[in-house]
Amino acid sequence: MLGAMADMQAHHNSQVHPQWPSQGYPYYRAIWVECAEMLDHYGWKWWKKQTPDLDQVKLELVDIWHFALSELMRAEQLDDAIALALGGVEPVAQSDPEAFREAIEALALACLQQRSFELAPFLQAMRTLPMDFAELYGLYVGKNVLNQFRQNNGYRSGEYVKLWAGREDNEHLVELLDALADDPAQLPERLYAALNERYTAST
């Protein structure tokens, strides 16, 4: 699964820039910003009632994994040990909100201090959310397809419209992933077609 994700990420990165490994993109910065966005979806304000939007929280964690993969590949650190660590994540039986928030803060702090990606707090975030490697992989495939769709429809040039029929494309993605979960082997092709159908109908 890790190899498949690495291949998909390299392909996507090449869409952004053919020589992406040598461009010095600050993946660490993208990661800590995603951490902040994730906490907003999860809820952290003690002065108001907040209900975690777990679908979006999980997609934010997957977004972080996109940038983490890019950093690990660029640094030539993607190896079997990482695959074993991901496969060895044992999710808690029930979500641990404060442990999850602290893991996300530790991940953001590591990015800011080291200007790189730190695996340990990412694994802790998976464990306490909870999310296992199989779910990370499934959501990664879905978000990767959406990212390709965005690029193919003018994301970099500003032409892409992120709101479809009053909802963000991430929300449509979650809905479609649920509907298409019956055939994982054909998921990328079917998901791309379904995204295109919805996008065309609403823009």
Residue pairs with C-beta under 8 A, 6 or more apart in sequence:
1 83
1 133
1 134
1 137
2 78
2 82
2 83
2 86
4 137
5 65
5 69
5 137
5 140
5 141
5 144
6 69
6 73
6 78
8 140
8 141
8 144
9 66
9 69
9 70
9 73
9 144
10 73
11 148
12 66
12 144
12 147
12 148
12 151
13 20
13 21
13 70
14 20
15 148
15 151
16 151
16 156
17 23
20 70
20 74
21 73
21 74
25 70
26 115
27 67
27 68
27 70
27 71
27 74
27 117
28 67
28 71
28 111
28 112
28 114
28 115
28 116
28 117
29 111
30 67
31 64
31 67
31 68
31 71
31 107
31 108
31 111
31 117
32 107
32 108
32 111
32 112
34 60
34 63
34 64
34 67
35 64
35 104
35 105
35 107
35 108
35 111
36 108
37 60
38 57
38 60
38 61
38 64
38 104
39 101
39 104
41 52
41 53
41 56
41 57
41 60
42 52
42 53
42 57
42 97
42 100
42 101
42 104
43 50
43 51
43 52
43 97
44 50
44 101
52 95
52 97
54 129
55 171
55 174
56 170
56 171
56 174
57 129
58 129
58 131
58 135
58 139
59 139
59 143
59 170
59 173
59 174
61 125
61 126
61 129
61 131
61 136
62 136
62 139
62 140
62 143
63 143
64 107
64 122
65 122
65 136
65 140
66 140
66 143
66 144
66 147
67 117
68 117
68 119
68 122
69 78
71 116
71 117
72 78
72 82
72 117
75 116
82 119
85 119
85 123
86 123
86 126
86 133
86 136
87 133
89 123
89 126
89 127
89 131
89 132
89 133
90 127
91 126
91 127
91 129
91 130
91 131
91 132
92 99
92 127
92 128
92 130
93 130
94 130
95 128
95 129
95 130
96 128
99 124
99 128
100 125
100 128
100 129
103 121
103 122
103 124
103 125
103 127
103 128
104 121
104 125
106 118
106 120
106 121
106 124
107 118
107 121
107 122
107 125
110 116
110 117
110 118
110 121
111 117
111 118
126 132
126 133
126 136
138 177
138 181
138 184
139 177
141 187
141 188
142 173
142 176
142 177
142 187
142 191
143 173
145 187
145 188
145 191
145 192
145 195
146 169
146 170
146 173
146 191
146 195
148 192
149 192
149 195
149 196
149 199
150 160
150 169
153 159
153 160
153 199
154 160
161 199
161 203
162 168
162 169
163 169
164 172
164 198
164 199
164 202
164 203
165 198
165 202
169 195
169 199
172 195
172 198
173 191
173 195
176 191
176 194
176 195
176 198
177 187
177 191
179 194
180 187
180 190
180 191
180 194
181 187
183 190
